[in-house]
């Protein structure tokens, strides 16, 4: 029985150290990125960490079984030490798992937002190109009724696009505000 108790203490220590290393790795991960390439790298890192955590689940379950055996063997004694240790390890594991899952959700959300912004910008730029084309066609025919009608249609279309433009501007400014100054400047220069 002494051997099982020593095994219990050693497994408990090993599990605590491993869980602390995993927590340190999670805490050491960079904040959620703002570009697709960075987010994709971060998602791969998160998935790798999560897979490693789940691979170790068998060790957690083995510890739980050892704890149950010790509790059964010492049922007429105080077994609260074993119960508390098992509960602590299990809660620590579950909390770490939840944190890793939450990081994954944050990364997916950021990537989705970035992709939505990209699609919205593409739609807006397509509309803008079409509007420019209509204006170029009308430049030579300003006097006709057809041109006046098309200009009114274009103005109405511009008015309908105003909320989209405002939303894109807000999203773009938020993105620029979250970037490092050098990255924001480079993005602004590319947009000119």
ZAMARKOL-398888 format. One record per residue (C-alpha): y, z, x. Coordinates in nm, 2 decimals, always signed. Layout:
north: Y, up: Z, east: X .
...
This chain:
north: +0.00, up: +0.00, east: +0.00 .
north: +0.23, up: +0.07, east: +0.29 .
north: +0.18, up: -0.29, east: +0.40 .
north: +0.30, up: -0.42, east: +0.06 .
north: +0.61, up: -0.20, east: +0.07 .
north: +0.69, up: -0.33, east: +0.42 .
north: +0.63, up: -0.68, east: +0.30 .
north: +0.86, up: -0.62, east: +0.01 .
north: +1.14, up: -0.49, east: +0.23 .
north: +1.11, up: -0.78, east: +0.47 .
north: +1.10, up: -1.04, east: +0.18 .
north: +1.40, up: -0.87, east: +0.02 .
north: +1.59, up: -0.89, east: +0.34 .
north: +1.49, up: -1.25, east: +0.40 .
north: +1.60, up: -1.35, east: +0.05 .
north: +1.93, up: -1.17, east: +0.07 .
north: +2.01, up: -1.34, east: +0.40 .
north: +1.91, up: -1.68, east: +0.27 .
north: +2.12, up: -1.64, east: -0.04 .
north: +2.41, up: -1.53, east: +0.16 .
north: +2.38, up: -1.84, east: +0.38 .
north: +2.37, up: -2.06, east: +0.08 .
north: +2.68, up: -1.89, east: -0.07 .
north: +2.86, up: -1.94, east: +0.26 .
north: +2.77, up: -2.31, east: +0.26 .
north: +2.90, up: -2.34, east: -0.10 .
north: +3.22, up: -2.15, east: -0.01 .
north: +3.27, up: -2.37, east: +0.30 .
north: +3.27, up: -2.69, east: +0.10 .
north: +3.60, up: -2.87, east: +0.08 .
north: +3.81, up: -2.85, east: -0.24 .
north: +3.74, up: -3.12, east: -0.50 .
north: +3.86, up: -3.45, east: -0.35 .
north: +4.10, up: -3.70, east: -0.50 .
north: +3.95, up: -4.03, east: -0.39 .
north: +3.63, up: -4.20, east: -0.50 .
north: +3.48, up: -4.21, east: -0.16 .
north: +3.55, up: -3.84, east: -0.09 .
north: +3.41, up: -3.74, east: -0.44 .
north: +3.10, up: -3.94, east: -0.38 .
north: +3.03, up: -3.77, east: -0.05 .
north: +3.10, up: -3.43, east: -0.21 .
north: +2.86, up: -3.51, east: -0.49 .
north: +2.59, up: -3.59, east: -0.24 .
north: +2.65, up: -3.27, east: -0.06 .
north: +2.64, up: -3.07, east: -0.39 .
north: +2.32, up: -3.24, east: -0.49 .
north: +2.16, up: -3.16, east: -0.16 .
north: +2.26, up: -2.80, east: -0.18 .
north: +2.13, up: -2.77, east: -0.53 .
north: +1.80, up: -2.93, east: -0.43 .
north: +1.77, up: -2.68, east: -0.15 .
north: +1.83, up: -2.40, east: -0.38 .
north: +1.56, up: -2.51, east: -0.62 .
north: +1.32, up: -2.57, east: -0.34 .
north: +1.35, up: -2.20, east: -0.26 .
north: +1.29, up: -2.09, east: -0.61 .
north: +0.92, up: -2.05, east: -0.53 .
north: +1.02, up: -1.78, east: -0.28 .
north: +1.22, up: -1.60, east: -0.55 .
north: +0.92, up: -1.62, east: -0.79 .
north: +0.68, up: -1.49, east: -0.52 .
north: +0.92, up: -1.20, east: -0.46 .
north: +0.92, up: -1.13, east: -0.84 .
north: +0.54, up: -1.13, east: -0.84 .
north: +0.52, up: -0.89, east: -0.54 .
north: +0.77, up: -0.66, east: -0.72 .
north: +0.55, up: -0.66, east: -1.03 .
north: +0.24, up: -0.57, east: -0.83 .
north: +0.43, up: -0.28, east: -0.66 .
north: +0.56, up: -0.16, east: -0.99 .
north: +0.21, up: -0.17, east: -1.14 .
north: +0.06, up: +0.00, east: -0.83 .
north: +0.32, up: +0.28, east: -0.85 .
north: +0.35, up: +0.31, east: -1.23 .
north: +0.34, up: +0.69, east: -1.21 .
north: +0.62, up: +0.70, east: -0.96 .
north: +0.99, up: +0.61, east: -0.96 .
north: +0.99, up: +0.23, east: -0.93 .
north: +1.36, up: +0.18, east: -1.00 .
north: +1.42, up: +0.07, east: -0.63 .
north: +1.18, up: -0.23, east: -0.69 .
north: +1.33, up: -0.32, east: -1.02 .
north: +1.69, up: -0.30, east: -0.90 .
north: +1.60, up: -0.51, east: -0.59 .
north: +1.42, up: -0.77, east: -0.80 .
north: +1.71, up: -0.79, east: -1.05 .
north: +1.97, up: -0.81, east: -0.78 .
north: +1.79, up: -1.10, east: -0.61 .
north: +1.73, up: -1.28, east: -0.94 .
north: +2.09, up: -1.24, east: -1.05 .
north: +2.22, up: -1.35, east: -0.71 .
north: +2.01, up: -1.66, east: -0.73 .
north: +2.12, up: -1.74, east: -1.09 .
north: +2.48, up: -1.68, east: -1.01 .
north: +2.46, up: -1.92, east: -0.71 .
north: +2.28, up: -2.18, east: -0.92 .
north: +2.55, up: -2.16, east: -1.18 .
north: +2.83, up: -2.19, east: -0.92 .
north: +2.66, up: -2.50, east: -0.77 .
north: +2.61, up: -2.65, east: -1.12 .
north: +2.98, up: -2.58, east: -1.20 .
north: +3.09, up: -2.75, east: -0.88 .
north: +2.89, up: -3.05, east: -0.97 .
north: +3.06, up: -3.06, east: -1.31 .
north: +3.40, up: -3.04, east: -1.15 .
north: +3.31, up: -3.32, east: -0.91 .
north: +3.18, up: -3.54, east: -1.19 .
north: +3.49, up: -3.47, east: -1.40 .
north: +3.72, up: -3.56, east: -1.12 .
north: +3.53, up: -3.88, east: -1.05 .
north: +3.53, up: -3.97, east: -1.41 .
north: +3.91, up: -3.91, east: -1.44 .
north: +3.97, up: -4.12, east: -1.14 .
north: +3.76, up: -4.41, east: -1.28 .
north: +3.94, up: -4.38, east: -1.61 .
north: +4.27, up: -4.40, east: -1.44 .
north: +4.15, up: -4.70, east: -1.24 .
north: +4.04, up: -4.88, east: -1.57 .
north: +4.36, up: -4.80, east: -1.74 .
north: +4.56, up: -4.93, east: -1.45 .
north: +4.35, up: -5.25, east: -1.45 .
north: +4.42, up: -5.30, east: -1.82 .
north: +4.79, up: -5.23, east: -1.78 .
north: +4.82, up: -5.47, east: -1.49 .
north: +4.64, up: -5.74, east: -1.69 .
north: +4.88, up: -5.69, east: -1.97 .
north: +5.17, up: -5.69, east: -1.74 .
north: +5.05, up: -6.02, east: -1.58 .
north: +5.02, up: -6.17, east: -1.93 .
north: +5.37, up: -6.06, east: -2.02 .
north: +5.51, up: -6.21, east: -1.70 .
north: +5.34, up: -6.53, east: -1.78 .
north: +5.49, up: -6.54, east: -2.13 .
north: +5.84, up: -6.47, east: -1.99 .
north: +5.80, up: -6.75, east: -1.73 .
north: +5.71, up: -6.99, east: -2.01 .
north: +6.01, up: -6.88, east: -2.21 .
north: +6.26, up: -6.90, east: -1.93 .
north: +6.31, up: -7.27, east: -1.98 .
north: +6.31, up: -7.26, east: -2.36 .
north: +6.56, up: -6.98, east: -2.44 .
north: +6.73, up: -7.18, east: -2.72 .
north: +6.44, up: -7.25, east: -2.95 .
north: +6.32, up: -7.04, east: -3.25 .
north: +5.97, up: -7.03, east: -3.10 .
north: +6.11, up: -6.87, east: -2.79 .
north: +6.31, up: -6.62, east: -2.99 .
north: +5.99, up: -6.53, east: -3.19 .
north: +5.78, up: -6.50, east: -2.88 .
north: +6.05, up: -6.27, east: -2.72 .
north: +6.04, up: -6.05, east: -3.03 .
north: +5.66, up: -6.04, east: -3.01 .
north: +5.68, up: -5.95, east: -2.64 .
north: +5.93, up: -5.67, east: -2.71 .
north: +5.70, up: -5.53, east: -2.98 .
north: +5.41, up: -5.55, east: -2.73 .
north: +5.62, up: -5.37, east: -2.47 .
north: +5.70, up: -5.10, east: -2.72 .
north: +5.33, up: -5.06, east: -2.80 .
north: +5.24, up: -5.03, east: -2.43 .
north: +5.51, up: -4.75, east: -2.37 .
north: +5.26, up: -4.46, east: -2.44 .
north: +5.01, up: -4.62, east: -2.21 .
north: +5.27, up: -4.67, east: -1.94 .
north: +5.38, up: -4.31, east: -1.98 .
north: +5.03, up: -4.18, east: -1.96 .
north: +4.96, up: -4.38, east: -1.65 .
north: +5.28, up: -4.26, east: -1.49 .
north: +5.19, up: -3.90, east: -1.56 .
north: +4.84, up: -3.94, east: -1.42 .
north: +4.96, up: -4.12, east: -1.12 .
north: +5.22, up: -3.86, east: -1.04 .
north: +4.96, up: -3.58, east: -1.08 .
north: +4.73, up: -3.77, east: -0.84 .
north: +5.02, up: -3.82, east: -0.59 .
north: +5.11, up: -3.45, east: -0.62 .
north: +4.76, up: -3.34, east: -0.53 .
north: +4.73, up: -3.56, east: -0.22 .
north: +4.83, up: -3.47, east: +0.13 .
north: +5.19, up: -3.60, east: +0.20 .
north: +5.06, up: -3.87, east: +0.44 .
north: +4.81, up: -4.00, east: +0.18 .
north: +5.07, up: -3.99, east: -0.10 .
north: +5.32, up: -4.19, east: +0.12 .
north: +5.05, up: -4.45, east: +0.21 .
north: +4.95, up: -4.49, east: -0.16 .
north: +5.32, up: -4.53, east: -0.26 .
north: +5.37, up: -4.79, east: +0.01 .
north: +5.06, up: -4.98, east: -0.10 .
north: +5.19, up: -4.99, east: -0.46 .
north: +5.51, up: -5.16, east: -0.37 .
